[in-house]
Amino acid sequence: MMISTADEDATADLVIAELNRRRVPVLRFDPGQDFPHRAVLRAHTGQAGRAGTLTVGSRTVDLGSVRVENEARRIVW
């Protein structure tokens, strides 16, 4: 599983902690911090569709298995 969010996202921290407790492998990706310095993106498209991997640190996710979901949260001050 891949979660794309900021490093300092407290809500994502709770979700990731629960996934870790359930032993679900998680790759946390902060596009503003990780790419292109700490992340390695290998991707291509072709007749068979999209394929590739995203690696951050020691974790790798198969891009072909990523399902996109978007959750928008508003900060209330």
C-alpha positions as CSV (number, residue, x, y, z in Angstrom):
1,M,0.0,0.0,0.0
2,M,1.2,3.5,-0.7
3,I,0.1,6.6,1.1
4,S,1.0,9.9,-0.5
5,T,1.0,12.7,2.1
6,A,3.2,15.1,4.0
7,D,5.7,13.7,6.5
8,E,4.0,15.7,9.3
9,D,0.4,14.4,8.7
10,A,-0.9,13.3,12.1
11,T,-4.0,11.6,10.7
12,A,-1.9,9.6,8.3
13,D,0.4,8.7,11.2
14,L,-2.6,7.0,12.9
15,V,-3.7,5.2,9.8
16,I,-0.1,3.9,9.1
17,A,0.3,2.8,12.7
18,E,-2.9,0.8,12.5
19,L,-1.8,-0.8,9.1
20,N,1.6,-1.6,10.7
21,R,-0.2,-3.2,13.6
22,R,-2.1,-5.4,11.1
23,R,1.2,-6.2,9.4
24,V,0.1,-4.4,6.1
25,P,3.2,-3.2,4.2
26,V,3.0,0.6,3.7
27,L,5.1,3.0,1.7
28,R,4.7,6.6,2.8
29,F,5.5,9.0,0.0
30,D,5.8,12.8,0.5
31,P,6.1,14.2,-3.1
32,G,7.3,17.5,-1.8
33,Q,10.2,16.0,0.2
34,D,11.0,12.6,-1.2
35,F,11.0,13.3,-5.0
36,P,13.4,13.4,-6.7
37,H,16.0,13.2,-3.9
38,R,15.0,10.2,-1.7
39,A,12.7,8.4,-4.2
40,V,13.4,6.4,-7.3
41,L,10.6,6.2,-9.8
42,R,10.8,3.7,-12.6
43,A,7.7,3.8,-14.8
44,H,6.5,3.2,-18.4
45,T,3.3,2.8,-20.3
46,G,2.6,0.6,-23.3
47,Q,0.0,-1.5,-24.9
48,A,-0.3,-3.5,-21.7
49,G,-1.0,-0.4,-19.6
50,R,1.2,1.2,-17.0
51,A,3.9,-0.5,-15.1
52,G,6.8,0.4,-12.8
53,T,7.9,0.9,-9.2
54,L,8.3,3.7,-6.7
55,T,11.0,3.2,-4.1
56,V,11.5,5.4,-1.0
57,G,14.2,4.2,1.4
58,S,13.9,0.4,1.7
59,R,10.2,0.2,0.6
60,T,9.0,-0.3,-2.9
61,V,5.5,-0.3,-4.4
62,D,4.4,-1.8,-7.7
63,L,2.7,1.1,-9.5
64,G,0.4,-1.4,-11.4
65,S,-1.2,-2.3,-8.0
66,V,-1.8,1.3,-6.9
67,R,-5.5,2.3,-6.8
68,V,-6.0,6.0,-6.5
69,E,-8.3,7.3,-3.8
70,N,-8.4,11.0,-2.8
71,E,-9.3,12.3,0.6
72,A,-9.4,16.0,1.0
73,R,-9.2,17.3,4.6
74,R,-9.7,20.8,5.7
75,I,-7.7,22.2,8.6
76,V,-10.0,23.9,11.2
77,W,-8.3,26.5,13.3
